Amino acid sequence: TTATVLAQAIVRDGEGATKFMTIAVEGGRDREECRKVGYAVAHSPLVKTAFFASDPNLGRVLAAIGYAGIGDLDVNGIKVWLGDSEGSVVVAEQGGRAASYREEDGARVMKSAEITVQVDLGRGDATATVWTCDFSYDYVKINADYRS
């Protein structure tokens, strides 16, 4: 839709943005729960700087999910992938790092200018998608050089 195109254009035009990230959350009890998780990941400065550095620091993503404010979330039911359906890499499942995960695979996905983080909460059928960008050196420079 036109609204989606405009929303994504605003994110892509972010101050100093070098990467466009899609946070796709599924398996929530309701849409609001999925949105909370999506926004927690998308708004995390530690996640955004890790993506700028192409650093597959899955601990930062998992921490953001944890502080999304869902009190009864069972970490053993969460699964996280980097990348879209083709070429995606499972990074976390059953409460921790996926047994098949190799950091070089995560780094390969994160070098892309467009990255998808897929999160399955394993609690229901609801979904939500949030778009964001990384925090680069230019983001800091742009925002440090002026007063509003």
DSSP file with accessible surface (Angstrom, degrees, kcal/mol):
  #  RESIDUE AA STRUCTURE BP1 BP2  ACC     N-H-->O    O-->H-N    N-H-->O    O-->H-N    TCO  KAPPA ALPHA  PHI   PSI    X-CA   Y-CA   Z-CA
    1    1 A T     >        0   0  131      0, 0.0     4,-2.1     0, 0.0     5,-0.2   0.000 360.0 360.0 360.0 165.5    0.0    0.0    0.0
    2    2 A T  H  >  +     0   0  111      1,-0.2     4,-2.6     2,-0.2     5,-0.2   0.888 360.0  55.3 -63.1 -38.9    1.0    3.7   -0.3
    3    3 A A  H  > S+     0   0   70      1,-0.2     4,-2.7     2,-0.2    -1,-0.2   0.911 108.0  48.7 -62.9 -39.6    1.2    4.0    3.5
    4    4 A T  H  > S+     0   0   51      2,-0.2     4,-2.6     1,-0.2     5,-0.2   0.930 110.8  50.0 -65.7 -44.3    3.6    1.1    3.7
    5    5 A V  H  X S+     0   0   96     -4,-2.1     4,-2.1     1,-0.2    -2,-0.2   0.928 113.8  45.7 -60.3 -44.6    5.8    2.5    1.0
    6    6 A L  H  X S+     0   0  105     -4,-2.6     4,-2.1     2,-0.2    -2,-0.2   0.918 111.6  51.4 -66.1 -43.1    5.9    5.9    2.7
    7    7 A A  H  X S+     0   0   38     -4,-2.7     4,-1.8     1,-0.2    -2,-0.2   0.932 112.5  46.0 -60.6 -43.9    6.6    4.4    6.1
    8    8 A Q  H  X S+     0   0   45     -4,-2.6     4,-2.8     1,-0.2    -1,-0.2   0.883 109.2  55.6 -67.9 -35.4    9.5    2.4    4.8
    9    9 A A  H  X S+     0   0   49     -4,-2.1     4,-1.5    -5,-0.2    -1,-0.2   0.893 105.4  52.6 -63.8 -38.7   10.8    5.5    2.9
   10   10 A I  H  < S+     0   0  128     -4,-2.1    -1,-0.2     2,-0.2    -2,-0.2   0.931 111.8  45.8 -62.6 -43.9   10.9    7.5    6.2
   11   11 A V  H >< S+     0   0   28     -4,-1.8     3,-2.0     1,-0.2    -2,-0.2   0.943 110.9  52.1 -64.1 -45.3   12.9    4.7    7.8
   12   12 A R  H 3< S+     0   0  105     -4,-2.8    -1,-0.2     1,-0.3    -2,-0.2   0.795 107.9  53.4 -62.5 -26.8   15.3    4.4    4.8
   13   13 A D  T 3< S+     0   0  141     -4,-1.5    -1,-0.3    -5,-0.2    -2,-0.2   0.221  81.7 139.6 -92.6  13.9   15.9    8.2    5.0
   14   14 A G  S X  S-     0   0   25     -3,-2.0     3,-2.2     1,-0.2     2,-0.3  -0.185  70.4 -80.7 -58.7 152.1   16.9    8.0    8.7
   15   15 A E  T 3  S-     0   0   78      1,-0.3   121,-0.3   124,-0.1    -1,-0.2  -0.346 111.8 -12.6 -59.6 112.1   19.7   10.2    9.8
   16   16 A G  T 3  S+     0   0   16     -2,-0.3   123,-0.4     1,-0.2    -1,-0.3   0.584  92.2 166.4  74.8   9.7   22.9    8.4    8.9
   17   17 A A    <   +     0   0   30     -3,-2.2    -1,-0.2     1,-0.2     3,-0.1  -0.334  17.3 167.0 -63.5 134.4   21.1    5.1    8.2
   18   18 A T        +     0   0   70      1,-0.3     2,-0.4    -2,-0.0    -1,-0.2   0.506  64.8  43.4-117.7 -16.1   23.1    2.5    6.3
   19   19 A K        -     0   0   18    115,-0.1   115,-1.1    95,-0.0     2,-0.5  -0.994  64.1-146.6-136.2 142.5   20.7   -0.5    6.8
   20   20 A F  E     -aB 114 133A  10     93,-2.9    95,-2.5    -2,-0.4     2,-0.4  -0.922  23.8-164.4-105.1 125.5   17.0   -1.1    6.7
   21   21 A M  E     -aB 115 132A   0    111,-3.3   111,-2.5    -2,-0.5     2,-0.5  -0.941  12.9-159.2-120.5 134.9   15.7   -3.6    9.2
   22   22 A T  E     -aB 116 131A  27     93,-2.7    95,-3.2    -2,-0.4     2,-0.7  -0.954   5.2-161.4-108.0 123.7   12.4   -5.5    9.3
   23   23 A I  E     -aB 117 130A   0    107,-3.4   107,-2.3    -2,-0.5     2,-0.6  -0.925  12.2-172.4-105.6 106.3   11.5   -6.9   12.7
   24   24 A A  E     -aB 118 129A  26     93,-2.9    95,-2.9    -2,-0.7     2,-0.5  -0.907   1.6-172.7-106.6 112.5    8.8   -9.6   11.9
   25   25 A V  E     +aB 119 128A   3    103,-3.0   103,-2.3    -2,-0.6     2,-0.3  -0.908  10.7 163.1-110.2 132.0    7.2  -11.0   15.1
   26   26 A E  E     +aB 120 127A  80     93,-2.9    95,-2.8    -2,-0.5    96,-0.2  -0.832  46.6  54.1-134.2 173.7    4.8  -13.9   15.0
   27   27 A G  E    S+     0   0A   6     99,-0.7    96,-3.3    -2,-0.3    97,-0.7   0.678  71.2 142.1  75.4  19.2    3.3  -16.4   17.4
   28   28 A G  E     - B   0 126A   0     98,-1.6    98,-2.5    95,-0.2    -1,-0.2  -0.481  61.8-122.0 -88.4 164.0    2.0  -13.8   19.9
   29   29 A R  S    S-     0   0  141     95,-0.2     2,-0.3     1,-0.2    96,-0.2   0.828  94.6  -1.7 -71.1 -33.3   -1.3  -14.0   21.8
   30   30 A D  S  > S-     0   0   83     96,-0.1     4,-1.7    94,-0.1     3,-0.2  -0.953  78.0-101.0-150.8 168.6   -2.4  -10.8   20.3
   31   31 A R  H  > S+     0   0  150     -2,-0.3     4,-2.7     1,-0.2     5,-0.2   0.872 117.7  58.1 -61.5 -38.1   -1.1   -8.1   17.9
   32   32 A E  H  > S+     0   0  104      1,-0.2     4,-2.5     2,-0.2    -1,-0.2   0.901 104.5  51.2 -61.4 -40.4   -0.2   -5.7   20.8
   33   33 A E  H  > S+     0   0   19      2,-0.2     4,-1.9    -3,-0.2    -1,-0.2   0.937 111.5  47.5 -61.8 -43.9    2.1   -8.3   22.3
   34   34 A C  H  X S+     0   0    0     -4,-1.7     4,-2.7     1,-0.2    -2,-0.2   0.900 110.9  51.8 -64.4 -40.1    3.9   -8.8   19.0
   35   35 A R  H  X S+     0   0   75     -4,-2.7     4,-3.1     2,-0.2     5,-0.3   0.906 105.8  54.7 -64.1 -41.2    4.2   -5.0   18.6
   36   36 A K  H  X S+     0   0   93     -4,-2.5     4,-2.1     2,-0.2    -1,-0.2   0.928 112.0  43.7 -57.2 -45.2    5.8   -4.7   22.0
   37   37 A V  H  X S+     0   0    0     -4,-1.9     4,-2.3     2,-0.2     5,-0.3   0.938 113.8  50.7 -66.7 -45.4    8.4   -7.2   21.1
   38   38 A G  H  X S+     0   0    0     -4,-2.7     4,-2.8     1,-0.2    -2,-0.2   0.931 113.3  44.7 -58.8 -46.2    9.0   -5.6   17.7
   39   39 A Y  H  X S+     0   0   90     -4,-3.1     4,-2.5     2,-0.2    -1,-0.2   0.875 109.3  56.1 -68.4 -36.1    9.4   -2.1   19.1
   40   40 A A  H  X S+     0   0   14     -4,-2.1     4,-0.6    -5,-0.3    -1,-0.2   0.935 114.7  39.2 -61.2 -43.2   11.7   -3.3   21.9
   41   41 A V  H >< S+     0   0    0     -4,-2.3     3,-0.8     1,-0.2    -2,-0.2   0.946 118.1  48.3 -69.7 -46.7   14.0   -4.9   19.3
   42   42 A A  H 3< S+     0   0    0     -4,-2.8    91,-0.2    -5,-0.3    -2,-0.2   0.812 114.7  44.7 -66.8 -30.7   13.7   -2.0   16.8
   43   43 A H  H 3< S+     0   0  122     -4,-2.5    -1,-0.2    -5,-0.2    -2,-0.2   0.521  83.0 114.4 -92.8  -6.0   14.2    0.8   19.4
   44   44 A S    <X  -     0   0    5     -3,-0.8     4,-2.8    -4,-0.6     5,-0.2  -0.525  53.7-156.9 -70.9 117.5   17.2   -0.8   21.2
   45   45 A P  H  > S+     0   0   75      0, 0.0     4,-2.4     0, 0.0     5,-0.2   0.871  95.4  54.7 -60.5 -33.7   20.3    1.3   20.7
   46   46 A L  H  > S+     0   0  100      2,-0.2     4,-1.8     1,-0.2     5,-0.1   0.895 110.5  44.4 -68.4 -37.9   22.5   -1.8   21.3
   47   47 A V  H  > S+     0   0    1     13,-0.2     4,-2.4     2,-0.2     5,-0.2   0.948 113.6  51.0 -67.1 -46.0   20.7   -3.8   18.6
   48   48 A K  H  X S+     0   0   16     -4,-2.8     4,-1.7     1,-0.2    87,-1.1   0.886 112.4  45.3 -63.3 -37.8   20.8   -0.9   16.2
   49   49 A T  H  X S+     0   0   56     -4,-2.4     4,-2.1    -5,-0.2    -1,-0.2   0.881 110.5  54.3 -74.5 -34.5   24.6   -0.4   16.7
   50   50 A A  H  <>S+     0   0    3     -4,-1.8     5,-2.9    -5,-0.2     4,-0.3   0.916 108.5  49.5 -62.9 -39.9   25.2   -4.1   16.4
   51   51 A F  H ><5S+     0   0    5     -4,-2.4     3,-1.2     1,-0.2    -1,-0.2   0.898 107.6  53.8 -67.5 -37.6   23.5   -4.2   13.1
   52   52 A F  H 3<5S+     0   0   50     -4,-1.7    -1,-0.2     1,-0.3    -2,-0.2   0.924 112.3  44.8 -58.9 -41.3   25.5   -1.2   11.9
   53   53 A A  T 3<5S-     0   0   68     -4,-2.1    -1,-0.3     2,-0.1    -2,-0.2   0.438 110.5-122.7 -82.7   1.1   28.7   -3.2   12.8
   54   54 A S  T < 5 +     0   0   29     -3,-1.2    -3,-0.2    -4,-0.3    56,-0.2   0.851  60.1 153.9  55.8  35.8   27.3   -6.4   11.1
   55   55 A D      < -     0   0   56     -5,-2.9     2,-2.9    -6,-0.2    -1,-0.2  -0.850  42.8-147.1 -98.6 108.9   27.8   -7.9   14.6
   56   56 A P        +     0   0    8      0, 0.0     2,-1.7     0, 0.0     3,-0.1  -0.294  33.2 164.0 -76.4  63.1   25.5  -10.9   15.0
   57   57 A N    >>  +     0   0   58     -2,-2.9     3,-1.1     1,-0.2     4,-1.0  -0.602  10.8 177.3 -83.5  85.4   25.1  -10.3   18.8
   58   58 A L  H 3> S+     0   0   29     -2,-1.7     4,-2.8     1,-0.3     5,-0.2   0.773  72.1  70.4 -66.4 -21.9   22.0  -12.4   19.4
   59   59 A G  H 3> S+     0   0   39      1,-0.2     4,-2.5     2,-0.2    -1,-0.3   0.880  96.6  52.5 -60.7 -35.9   22.2  -11.6   23.1
   60   60 A R  H <> S+     0   0   68     -3,-1.1     4,-2.0     2,-0.2    -1,-0.2   0.901 110.7  46.5 -67.6 -39.8   21.2   -8.0   22.4
   61   61 A V  H  X S+     0   0    7     -4,-1.0     4,-2.2     2,-0.2    -2,-0.2   0.945 114.4  47.2 -66.6 -45.8   18.2   -9.2   20.4
   62   62 A L  H  X S+     0   0   50     -4,-2.8     4,-2.3     1,-0.2    -2,-0.2   0.895 110.5  52.5 -64.5 -38.5   17.2  -11.6   23.1
   63   63 A A  H  X S+     0   0   54     -4,-2.5     4,-1.9    -5,-0.2    -1,-0.2   0.920 108.3  51.1 -62.9 -41.8   17.6   -9.0   25.8
   64   64 A A  H  < S+     0   0    0     -4,-2.0    -2,-0.2     1,-0.2    -1,-0.2   0.920 109.4  50.0 -62.8 -41.3   15.4   -6.6   23.9
   65   65 A I  H >< S+     0   0    3     -4,-2.2     3,-1.4     1,-0.2     5,-0.3   0.931 109.4  53.7 -60.5 -41.5   12.7   -9.3   23.6
   66   66 A G  H >< S+     0   0   56     -4,-2.3     3,-0.6     1,-0.3     4,-0.2   0.840 109.2  45.9 -64.6 -34.2   13.1   -9.9   27.4
   67   67 A Y  T 3< S+     0   0  134     -4,-1.9    -1,-0.3     1,-0.2    -2,-0.2   0.277  79.9 103.5 -97.4  19.7   12.5   -6.3   28.3
   68   68 A A  T <  S-     0   0   15     -3,-1.4    -1,-0.2    -4,-0.2    -2,-0.1   0.648  97.3-109.6 -71.7 -14.2    9.5   -5.9   26.0
   69   69 A G  S <  S+     0   0   56     -3,-0.6     2,-0.9     1,-0.2    -2,-0.1   0.732  71.9 137.9  94.6  25.5    7.2   -6.1   29.1
   70   70 A I    >   -     0   0   21     -5,-0.3     3,-1.5    -4,-0.2    -1,-0.2  -0.849  33.1-168.3-105.1  98.7    5.6   -9.5   28.6
   71   71 A G  T 3  S+     0   0   85     -2,-0.9    -1,-0.2     1,-0.3    -2,-0.0   0.804  80.0  42.3 -61.1 -35.2    5.6  -11.0   32.1
   72   72 A D  T 3  S+     0   0   93      2,-0.1     2,-0.3     0, 0.0    -1,-0.3   0.142  78.0 138.9-103.7  24.2    4.7  -14.6   31.3
   73   73 A L    <   -     0   0   29     -3,-1.5     2,-0.8    -7,-0.1     3,-0.1  -0.501  46.3-143.5 -71.5 126.4    6.8  -15.0   28.2
   74   74 A D    >   -     0   0   92     -2,-0.3     3,-1.9    47,-0.2     4,-0.3  -0.823   4.3-157.9 -93.5 111.3    8.5  -18.4   28.2
   75   75 A V  G >  S+     0   0   85     -2,-0.8    20,-1.2     1,-0.3     3,-1.1   0.774  89.0  67.9 -61.8 -24.4   11.9  -18.1   26.7
   76   76 A N  G 3  S+     0   0   99     18,-0.3    18,-0.5     1,-0.2    -1,-0.3   0.716  98.4  52.1 -68.7 -17.9   11.9  -21.8   25.8
   77   77 A G  G <  S+     0   0   34     -3,-1.9     2,-0.3    17,-0.1    -1,-0.2   0.489  88.5 102.3 -95.1  -2.5    9.2  -21.2   23.3
   78   78 A I    <   -     0   0   13     -3,-1.1    17,-0.5    -4,-0.3    16,-0.5  -0.618  45.7-175.9 -88.0 139.2   11.0  -18.3   21.4
   79   79 A K  E     -C  120   0A  72     41,-2.2    41,-3.0    -2,-0.3     2,-0.4  -0.997   4.3-168.0-131.6 136.4   12.7  -18.9   18.1
   80   80 A V  E     -CD 119  92A   3     12,-2.5    11,-2.9    -2,-0.4    12,-1.7  -0.992   4.2-176.3-130.4 133.9   14.8  -16.1   16.3
   81   81 A W  E     -CD 118  90A  37     37,-2.6    37,-2.4    -2,-0.4     2,-0.5  -0.933  18.1-143.0-121.3 152.0   16.1  -16.1   12.8
   82   82 A L  E    S+CD 117  89A   9      7,-2.5     7,-2.8    -2,-0.3    35,-0.2  -0.947  70.7  23.9-108.1 133.0   18.3  -13.6   10.9
   83   83 A G  S    S-     0   0    8     33,-3.6    35,-0.2    -2,-0.5     5,-0.1  -0.215  92.0 -71.0 101.5 166.0   17.3  -13.1    7.3
   84   84 A D        -     0   0   91      2,-0.4     4,-0.3    -2,-0.1    -2,-0.1  -0.156  67.1 -73.7 -84.9-171.7   14.2  -13.7    5.3
   85   85 A S  S >  S+     0   0  104      2,-0.1     3,-0.6     3,-0.1     2,-0.6   0.848 121.2  63.5 -58.0 -36.0   12.8  -17.0    4.4
   86   86 A E  T 3  S+     0   0  166      1,-0.2    -2,-0.4     0, 0.0    -1,-0.0  -0.783 122.6   0.6 -89.7 122.5   15.5  -17.7    1.8
   87   87 A G  T 3  S+     0   0   50     -2,-0.6    -1,-0.2     1,-0.2    -2,-0.1   0.700  90.4 158.3  78.9  18.7   18.9  -17.9    3.4
   88   88 A S    <   -     0   0   42     -3,-0.6     2,-0.5    -4,-0.3    -5,-0.2  -0.394  31.0-144.6 -76.9 155.8   17.7  -17.3    6.9
   89   89 A V  E     -D   82   0A  14     -7,-2.8    -7,-2.5    -2,-0.1     2,-0.5  -0.982  10.2-133.8-123.4 122.0   19.8  -18.4    9.9
   90   90 A V  E     +D   81   0A  29     -2,-0.5    -9,-0.3    -9,-0.2     3,-0.1  -0.651  31.1 169.2 -73.6 122.9   18.3  -19.8   13.1
   91   91 A V  E     +     0   0A   3    -11,-2.9     7,-2.0    -2,-0.5     2,-0.3   0.716  59.2  21.8-107.4 -29.5   20.1  -18.0   15.9
   92   92 A A  E     +DE  80  97A   3    -12,-1.7   -12,-2.5     5,-0.3    -1,-0.3  -1.000  59.9 148.3-144.4 142.9   18.1  -18.8   19.0
   93   93 A E  E >   + E   0  96A  53      3,-2.6     3,-1.6    -2,-0.3   -14,-0.2  -0.961  61.4  22.1-163.6 155.5   15.6  -21.5   20.0
   94   94 A Q  T 3  S-     0   0  155    -18,-0.5   -18,-0.3   -16,-0.5   -17,-0.1   0.846 132.1 -48.1  51.5  41.3   14.5  -23.4   23.2
   95   95 A G  T 3  S+     0   0   41    -20,-1.2     2,-0.3   -17,-0.5    -1,-0.3   0.533 123.6  28.6  85.6   6.8   15.8  -20.7   25.5
   96   96 A G  E <  S-E   93   0A  27     -3,-1.6    -3,-2.6   -18,-0.2    -1,-0.2  -0.928 101.1 -24.2-168.4-165.9   19.3  -20.1   24.1
   97   97 A R  E     -E   92   0A 138     -2,-0.3    -5,-0.3    -5,-0.2     2,-0.1  -0.332  69.2-107.7 -60.9 135.6   21.6  -20.2   21.1
   98   98 A A    >   -     0   0    2     -7,-2.0     3,-1.4     1,-0.1    -1,-0.1  -0.427  19.8-130.9 -66.6 137.9   20.5  -22.6   18.4
   99   99 A A  T 3  S+     0   0  105      1,-0.3    -1,-0.1    -2,-0.1    -2,-0.1   0.844 108.1  48.7 -59.2 -32.9   22.7  -25.7   18.2
  100  100 A S  T 3  S+     0   0   84      2,-0.0    -1,-0.3   -10,-0.0     2,-0.2   0.558  86.2 117.9 -85.2  -6.3   23.1  -25.2   14.4
  101  101 A Y    <   -     0   0   10     -3,-1.4     2,-0.4   -10,-0.1   -10,-0.1  -0.392  40.3-174.4 -72.0 133.7   24.0  -21.5   14.7
  102  102 A R    >>  -     0   0  128     -2,-0.2     4,-1.5     1,-0.1     3,-1.2  -0.995  25.5-137.0-123.6 130.6   27.4  -20.4   13.5
  103  103 A E  H 3> S+     0   0   95     -2,-0.4     4,-2.7     1,-0.3     5,-0.2   0.841 103.1  60.2 -58.8 -33.9   28.4  -16.8   14.0
  104  104 A E  H 3> S+     0   0  113      1,-0.2     4,-1.9     2,-0.2    -1,-0.3   0.853 103.1  52.6 -64.5 -30.2   29.9  -16.4   10.5
  105  105 A D  H <> S+     0   0   37     -3,-1.2     4,-1.9     2,-0.2    -1,-0.2   0.915 110.2  47.6 -69.3 -42.0   26.5  -17.3    9.1
  106  106 A G  H  X S+     0   0    0     -4,-1.5     4,-2.3     1,-0.2    -2,-0.2   0.921 111.2  50.8 -62.7 -42.9   24.9  -14.5   11.2
  107  107 A A  H  X S+     0   0   22     -4,-2.7     4,-1.0     1,-0.2    -1,-0.2   0.888 106.6  55.6 -63.0 -37.8   27.6  -12.0   10.2
  108  108 A R  H >< S+     0   0  132     -4,-1.9     3,-0.7    -5,-0.2     4,-0.4   0.939 110.4  44.6 -60.4 -46.3   27.0  -12.9    6.5
  109  109 A V  H >< S+     0   0   15     -4,-1.9     3,-1.4     1,-0.2    -2,-0.2   0.917 110.4  55.2 -64.1 -40.6   23.3  -12.0    6.8
  110  110 A M  H 3< S+     0   0    2     -4,-2.3    -1,-0.2     1,-0.3   -56,-0.2   0.637  92.1  70.8 -74.7 -11.3   24.0   -8.9    8.7
  111  111 A K  T << S+     0   0  152     -4,-1.0    -1,-0.3    -3,-0.7    -2,-0.2   0.684  79.6 101.1 -75.1 -15.4   26.3   -7.5    6.0
  112  112 A S  S <  S-     0   0   57     -3,-1.4     3,-0.1    -4,-0.4   -58,-0.1  -0.293  78.7-131.0 -68.0 153.0   23.3   -6.9    3.8
  113  113 A A  S    S+     0   0   61      1,-0.2   -93,-2.9   -94,-0.1     2,-0.4   0.674 100.5  47.3 -77.0 -17.4   21.8   -3.4    3.5
  114  114 A E  E    S+a   20   0A 105    -95,-0.2     2,-0.4   -93,-0.0   -93,-0.2  -0.989  75.0 178.0-127.7 122.1   18.4   -5.0    4.2
  115  115 A I  E     -a   21   0A   3    -95,-2.5   -93,-2.7    -2,-0.4     2,-0.4  -0.973  15.9-154.7-129.0 138.2   18.0   -7.4    7.1
  116  116 A T  E     -a   22   0A  32     -2,-0.4   -33,-3.6   -95,-0.2     2,-0.5  -0.934   1.2-163.2-111.1 133.6   15.0   -9.2    8.5
  117  117 A V  E     -aC  23  82A   0    -95,-3.2   -93,-2.9    -2,-0.4     2,-0.5  -0.983  12.9-162.6-110.1 118.4   14.9  -10.4   12.1
  118  118 A Q  E     -aC  24  81A  38    -37,-2.4   -37,-2.6    -2,-0.5     2,-0.4  -0.908   7.2-174.3-105.1 129.0   12.2  -13.0   12.5
  119  119 A V  E     -aC  25  80A   1    -95,-2.9   -93,-2.9    -2,-0.5     2,-0.6  -0.991   9.4-167.9-124.6 126.8   10.9  -13.7   16.0
  120  120 A D  E     -aC  26  79A  41    -41,-3.0   -41,-2.2    -2,-0.4   -93,-0.2  -0.970   2.9-170.1-113.2 116.5    8.4  -16.5   16.9
  121  121 A L        -     0   0    1    -95,-2.8   -47,-0.2    -2,-0.6   -94,-0.2   0.632  27.1-140.1 -81.0 -15.0    7.0  -16.2   20.4
  122  122 A G  S    S+     0   0   52    -96,-0.2   -94,-0.1     2,-0.2   -95,-0.1   0.815  72.9 101.5  64.1  33.1    5.4  -19.6   20.2
  123  123 A R  S    S-     0   0   43    -96,-3.3     2,-0.3     1,-0.2   -95,-0.2   0.458  85.8 -35.5-125.0  -9.6    2.2  -18.4   22.1
  124  124 A G        -     0   0   32    -97,-0.7   -95,-0.2     2,-0.1    -1,-0.2  -0.948  69.0 -71.4 178.0-155.5   -0.5  -17.9   19.5
  125  125 A D  S    S+     0   0  162     -2,-0.3   -96,-0.2   -96,-0.2   -95,-0.0   0.373  78.1 116.3-114.5   1.5   -1.3  -16.8   16.0
  126  126 A A  E     -B   28   0A  20    -98,-2.5   -98,-1.6  -100,-0.1   -99,-0.7  -0.349  39.9-172.2 -76.1 155.6   -0.9  -13.0   16.1
  127  127 A T  E     +B   26   0A  85   -101,-0.2     2,-0.3  -100,-0.2  -101,-0.2  -0.943  11.0 177.3-139.8 161.6    1.8  -11.1   14.1
  128  128 A A  E     -B   25   0A   6   -103,-2.3  -103,-3.0    -2,-0.3     2,-0.4  -0.945  13.8-150.2-161.1 150.6    3.2   -7.6   13.7
  129  129 A T  E     -B   24   0A  70     -2,-0.3     2,-0.4  -105,-0.2  -105,-0.2  -0.988  10.5-174.6-127.9 135.5    6.0   -6.0   11.7
  130  130 A V  E     -B   23   0A   9   -107,-2.3  -107,-3.4    -2,-0.4     2,-0.4  -0.983  11.0-151.2-127.3 138.3    8.2   -3.0   12.6
  131  131 A W  E     +B   22   0A  70     -2,-0.4     2,-0.3  -109,-0.2  -109,-0.2  -0.887  26.0 152.2-109.8 144.4   10.7   -1.3   10.4
  132  132 A T  E     -B   21   0A  11   -111,-2.5  -111,-3.3    -2,-0.4     2,-0.3  -0.902  29.6-129.8-153.3 178.9   13.8    0.5   11.7
  133  133 A C  E     -B   20   0A  17     -2,-0.3  -113,-0.2  -113,-0.2   -81,-0.1  -0.840  29.8 -95.6-131.8 171.9   17.3    1.4   10.7
  134  134 A D        -     0   0    0   -115,-1.1     2,-0.6    -2,-0.3   -85,-0.2  -0.263  30.1-115.9 -81.8 169.6   20.7    1.1   12.2
  135  135 A F        -     0   0   45    -87,-1.1   -83,-0.2   -90,-0.2     2,-0.2  -0.961  41.8-179.2-105.9 116.1   22.7    3.6   14.3
  136  136 A S     >  -     0   0    5     -2,-0.6     4,-1.6  -121,-0.3     5,-0.2  -0.514  45.6 -98.6-107.1 175.5   25.8    4.6   12.4
  137  137 A Y  H  > S+     0   0  184      1,-0.2     4,-2.6     2,-0.2     5,-0.2   0.902 125.7  55.9 -58.2 -40.1   28.7    7.0   13.2
  138  138 A D  H  > S+     0   0   92   -122,-0.3     4,-3.2     1,-0.2     5,-0.3   0.868 100.5  57.9 -64.0 -34.4   26.9    9.5   11.0
  139  139 A Y  H  > S+     0   0   70   -123,-0.4     4,-2.2     2,-0.2    -1,-0.2   0.949 110.4  43.3 -58.8 -46.6   23.8    9.3   13.1
  140  140 A V  H  X S+     0   0   94     -4,-1.6     4,-1.7     2,-0.2    -2,-0.2   0.943 115.9  48.1 -65.1 -44.9   25.8   10.3   16.2
  141  141 A K  H  X S+     0   0  125     -4,-2.6     4,-1.4     2,-0.2    -2,-0.2   0.934 112.3  48.2 -62.1 -47.6   27.6   13.0   14.2
  142  142 A I  H  < S+     0   0   67     -4,-3.2     3,-0.3     1,-0.2    -1,-0.2   0.927 116.7  42.7 -59.4 -44.2   24.4   14.5   12.7
  143  143 A N  H  < S+     0   0   50     -4,-2.2     3,-0.3    -5,-0.3    -1,-0.2   0.689 113.7  51.1 -82.1 -15.8   22.6   14.5   16.0
  144  144 A A  H  < S+     0   0   74     -4,-1.7    -1,-0.2    -5,-0.2    -2,-0.2   0.689 101.8  63.2 -88.9 -18.0   25.6   15.9   18.0
  145  145 A D  S  < S+     0   0  110     -4,-1.4     2,-0.3    -3,-0.3    -1,-0.2   0.375 101.5  44.6 -92.9   3.2   26.2   18.8   15.6
  146  146 A Y        -     0   0  112     -3,-0.3     2,-0.4    -4,-0.2     0, 0.0  -0.978  64.8-137.7-144.0 160.2   23.0   20.7   16.1
  147  147 A R              0   0  235     -2,-0.3    -3,-0.0     0, 0.0    -2,-0.0  -0.920 360.0 360.0-113.9 143.9   20.6   21.9   18.7
  148  148 A S              0   0  157     -2,-0.4     0, 0.0     0, 0.0     0, 0.0  -0.516 360.0 360.0-101.7 360.0   16.8   21.8   18.4
